[in-house]
Amino acid sequence: MSIAQIKAKIISNQRLNGNYGHLEFESGLIAKHAVAGQFVNIRVADALEPLLRRPMSIHGVKASKVKIIYEILGKGTQILLTRKPGEFLDIIGPLGNGFNYPRLAKSTQATNILIAGGMGVAPLIFLAEKLKLSKPLVLIGARTKKQILCLQEFKALGCTLKLATDDGSVGFKGRVTDLLRIVLEQTKPLGLFSCGPHPMLKTVAQIAHENKIPAQLSLEEHMACGIGACLGCEVLTKTGYKSVCKDGPVFSSEELIW
């Protein structure tokens, strides 16, 4: 695995609809070695504050450019939104272990389902690009229509889309995991790939176990160092505690103890 600390030039950085931002920076090394599901750790300012870097899933790569989508929540991401094209960011990456998909990436016959909850769409766009030959089915869930992201990007990759919102403002009214159960009554995929909030991932794991379908889950945890040194993002697995940043963020659903 090739990990580097670089000064990356910002290509673009803009606010998307709602409270989200889209960042694109230049890094041939990260773009070359990144695997869908990995992340980068970004120092949002040159000052001492904020002290900690911000972990961001890799949303996509094109040539030497790397794309990130982020939710503007606190001081760190608010500062990141102010950074201008032409400026440089201190970035470490690519980090962590991503999804395992090499065999599926070359298949035109494989059926796979990608399940995203909220910001969980970020790494799944990168994965959908790798699996585009098989035209995966993508299920996206959010509280309301305004929080549904990346529809056009998934469509451009040839994915079939099904949406679920808690308030019924678009698509299926209810949780995306309820929609998943309905979908699995009609088809049995080779695998499930999911990223989103912890309760959603737990339910996806249960559904995968009930239906005997292998599932890979990308966990969302608070990370400090991003390299497994601080032990701040430990999760319990069948082989003991593991760091989400170093051993994950992607784990087999059968490996995790909820």
C-alpha positions in Angstrom: 0.0 0.0 0.0 1.4 3.4 -1.0 0.6 6.1 1.5 2.0 9.6 1.2 1.8 13.0 3.0 1.5 15.6 0.3 0.8 19.3 -0.4 -2.1 18.9 -2.8 -3.3 21.8 -5.0 -7.0 22.5 -4.8 -8.7 22.4 -8.3 -12.2 23.3 -7.1 -14.1 23.6 -3.9 -17.7 24.6 -3.8 -20.9 24.2 -1.8 -23.5 21.8 -3.2 -27.2 21.9 -2.5 -27.9 22.0 1.2 -25.1 21.7 3.7 -22.6 19.8 1.6 -19.3 20.6 -0.2 -17.4 19.2 -3.1 -13.6 19.3 -3.2 -11.3 18.3 -6.0 -7.5 18.3 -5.6 -4.5 17.3 -7.6 -2.5 14.2 -6.6 -1.3 11.7 -9.1 0.0 9.4 -6.4 -3.3 9.1 -4.5 -5.3 8.8 -7.7 -3.1 6.0 -8.9 -3.2 3.9 -5.7 -6.6 4.6 -4.3 -9.1 1.8 -3.8 -12.9 2.5 -3.5 -13.7 2.6 0.2 -10.4 4.2 1.2 -10.1 7.7 2.6 -7.7 10.7 3.0 -6.9 12.7 6.1 -7.0 16.4 5.5 -5.4 19.2 7.5 -8.0 21.9 6.8 -5.8 24.9 7.8 -2.1 25.7 8.3 -2.8 27.1 11.8 -2.7 25.0 15.0 -6.5 25.1 15.2 -8.2 22.8 14.3 -5.6 20.4 15.6 -6.9 17.2 14.2 -7.2 16.3 10.5 -10.5 15.5 9.0 -11.0 12.1 7.4 -12.8 12.1 4.1 -13.9 9.2 1.9 -12.5 9.3 -1.6 -15.5 10.0 -3.8 -13.8 9.4 -7.1 -10.6 9.8 -9.1 -10.0 10.9 -12.7 -6.5 11.0 -14.1 -4.5 12.8 -11.4 -7.5 14.4 -9.7 -9.2 13.2 -6.5 -12.8 14.1 -5.6 -14.2 14.4 -2.1 -17.8 15.2 -0.9 -18.1 16.4 2.7 -20.9 17.5 5.0 -20.4 21.0 6.6 -21.0 20.3 10.2 -18.4 21.9 12.5 -15.5 24.3 12.5 -13.2 22.1 10.5 -15.5 21.6 7.5 -16.6 25.3 7.7 -12.9 26.2 7.3 -12.4 23.7 4.5 -15.3 25.3 2.6 -13.4 28.6 2.6 -10.3 27.2 1.0 -9.8 28.4 -2.6 -8.7 26.9 -5.9 -4.9 27.3 -6.2 -4.3 26.9 -2.5 -2.6 23.8 -1.1 -3.9 21.3 1.5 -1.8 19.0 3.6 -3.2 15.6 2.9 -2.3 12.0 3.9 -3.6 9.1 1.9 -4.9 6.9 0.6 -5.6 5.3 4.0 -7.4 2.3 5.3 -8.7 -0.9 3.5 -11.4 -0.4 0.9 -13.9 -2.7 -0.7 -12.8 -6.0 -2.2 -14.1 -6.0 -5.8 -11.4 -6.9 -8.4 -13.2 -10.0 -9.7 -16.5 -8.2 -9.9 -15.1 -5.2 -11.6 -14.5 -7.2 -14.8 -17.9 -8.9 -14.8 -20.9 -8.0 -17.0 -23.0 -10.7 -15.3 -22.6 -10.0 -11.6 -25.6 -8.6 -9.7 -24.6 -6.4 -6.8 -26.5 -4.0 -4.6 -25.0 -0.8 -3.1 -26.8 0.6 -0.1 -26.1 4.2 1.0 -27.4 6.1 4.0 -27.0 9.9 3.8 -23.3 10.8 3.3 -22.7 7.1 2.7 -23.0 7.8 -1.0 -19.5 9.3 -1.0 -17.4 6.2 -1.3 -20.1 4.2 -3.2 -19.8 6.5 -6.3 -16.2 5.4 -6.5 -17.3 1.8 -6.1 -20.1 2.1 -8.6 -17.5 3.3 -11.2 -15.4 0.2 -10.6 -18.5 -2.0 -10.9 -20.2 -0.2 -13.8 -19.9 -3.1 -16.2 -22.4 -5.0 -14.1 -24.8 -2.0 -13.8 -25.3 -2.3 -10.0 -28.5 -1.5 -8.2 -28.1 1.4 -5.9 -30.4 2.1 -2.9 -30.1 5.5 -1.4 -31.8 6.5 1.9 -32.1 9.8 3.7 -34.5 11.6 6.0 -35.8 13.8 3.3 -35.5 14.5 -0.5 -33.1 17.4 0.1 -30.5 15.1 1.6 -30.4 12.7 -1.4 -27.0 13.2 -3.1 -25.2 12.1 -6.3 -28.2 10.9 -8.3 -26.9 12.1 -11.6 -23.5 10.6 -11.0 -24.9 7.2 -10.4 -27.2 7.5 -13.4 -24.2 8.5 -15.6 -22.5 5.2 -14.6 -25.5 3.2 -15.7 -26.7 2.3 -12.3 -30.4 1.5 -11.5 -31.5 3.7 -8.6 -34.2 3.2 -5.9 -34.7 5.9 -3.3 -36.1 5.8 0.3 -36.9 8.8 2.5 -38.2 8.8 6.1 -40.8 11.4 5.2 -41.8 10.0 1.9 -40.8 13.2 0.0 -39.3 11.0 -2.8 -39.3 7.3 -3.5 -40.2 4.6 -0.9 -41.5 6.0 2.4 -39.5 4.4 5.1 -35.9 3.2 5.8 -33.6 2.1 3.1 -33.2 -1.2 4.8 -36.9 -1.8 4.5 -36.6 -1.1 0.8 -33.7 -3.6 0.7 -35.8 -6.3 2.2 -38.4 -5.7 -0.5 -35.8 -5.8 -3.3 -34.4 -9.1 -2.0 -37.8 -10.7 -2.3 -37.3 -10.3 -6.1 -33.6 -10.9 -6.6 -30.6 -12.4 -4.9 -27.4 -10.5 -5.6 -23.8 -11.8 -5.4 -23.0 -9.2 -2.8 -24.1 -6.2 -0.8 -21.9 -3.1 -0.3 -23.0 -0.5 2.1 -21.9 2.8 3.8 -23.9 4.9 6.2 -24.9 5.3 9.9 -24.2 2.6 12.4 -27.8 1.5 13.0 -28.4 1.2 9.2 -25.2 -0.9 8.8 -26.2 -3.2 11.6 -29.5 -3.9 9.9 -27.9 -4.5 6.6 -25.6 -7.0 8.3 -28.7 -8.8 9.8 -30.4 -8.9 6.4 -27.3 -10.2 4.7 -27.0 -12.9 7.3 -30.7 -13.9 7.0 -30.4 -14.1 3.2 -26.9 -15.7 3.2 -25.5 -12.9 1.0 -21.9 -11.7 1.6 -21.8 -8.1 2.6 -19.0 -5.5 2.9 -19.7 -2.5 5.2 -17.9 0.8 5.4 -18.1 2.0 8.9 -18.4 5.7 10.0 -16.4 6.4 13.1 -14.7 9.4 14.7 -11.0 9.2 13.8 -8.2 11.1 15.4 -4.9 9.9 13.9 -6.2 8.0 10.9 -3.3 5.4 11.0 -4.3 3.2 14.0 -2.0 4.7 16.5 -4.4 6.4 18.9 -6.9 3.5 19.2 -9.8 6.0 19.2 -11.9 4.2 16.5 -11.8 0.7 17.8 -14.6 -1.7 17.0 -15.2 -5.2 18.3 -14.8 -8.1 15.8 -14.8 -11.9 16.1 -11.0 -11.7 16.3 -10.8 -8.9 18.8 -10.8 -5.1 18.7 -9.7 -3.5 15.4 -9.1 0.1 14.3 -11.6 1.4 11.7 -9.0 3.7 10.2 -6.3 1.0 9.8 -8.1 -2.3 9.6 -11.2 -0.8 7.9 -13.1 1.3 7.2 -14.5 -1.7 5.2 -15.2 -4.9 7.0 -17.1 -8.1 6.2 -20.5 -8.0 7.9 -19.8 -11.5 9.3 -16.6 -10.2 11.0 -18.3 -7.5 13.1 -19.8 -8.0 16.6 -22.6 -5.4 17.0 
